[in-house]
């Protein structure tokens, strides 16, 4: 039994990926048109949803790091697979 189950903690995928990895400030949604110069061209062509740090400006998208992190959280019992399927 994992810690999250033992203490009955309910954490959503949105909460896990809601803060900047650099400065821990809240991420905000950014329109794709406003992000083209800040991401690699392949990312811009293949991704539609972006978030940016409200403080340092770092840009985030649901690429391989997101998927790998999600799988790790899922294996620890922190989130459910259906939450990933239903999320953006």
N, C-alpha and C positions, 0 to 999 in steps of 0.2 A: 504494500500500500504506500503510495507516495505521500509526501508532505502535504500537497494540495488537497488530496482526498482526506487525509487524516484530520486536517484542520478545517475541512469543508470550505476551502478558498475557491472563489469563483472569479476567474480572470478571463476576460475576453481577448481575442486576437487584436482587437482595436486598441486595447490598453497596453498590450505588450509592445506594439510597434507605434506608439503615439509620441515618443520622445526622441530627441536627437542623441545619437551615440557619442557625440563630441561634447556638447554642453548641457545636455539633459533638458533643454527647453522643449515646449510643445511644438509638434509639427502641424503645419496647416496645409490644406489641399491647394495645389497650384494647377492652373489650366495648362494643358499641354502646349498651347501656342506660346506661352510665356517662358518655357523651359528649354527650348531647342538649343540655345547656345551654351547651356550648362550641363548637358549630358552627351555622352558619345552618340554618334549618328545611328548606330545599330540599336541602341536603347530607345532613342526617339522613334525609330521606325517600328519597333516591336512592342512598346509599352504605351498605355493610354492614361494610366493613373499615376500621379506624382504628388509627393508631399515635400515640403521644404521646412527647414528650421526657421522659426520666427526670430531667432537671434543671430546665428552665424551664417544662415543661408544655404547650408548643405542640403543637397537634393537627394530624395529617396524614392525608390520604386520597388515593385514586387518582383525582383529578379531572383537569381539563384541563391543569394544570401538569405533572402526572405523565406524561400521554399525550404532551404536547409535548416534554418532556425526554427521554422514552424514544425518540421518533422522532428527535430530534437525536443521541442516543447511537447509535441504530441506523444512521443515515446516516454516522456516523464509523467504523462497523465495531466498535463497542465491545460490542454485545449483538446477539443474534439475535432475529428476530421471534417464533420459536417459544417463546422464553423468556417473552415477554410473554403469549402465549396460554396457556401452561401455568401461569403464576404467578397469585397471588391479587391 
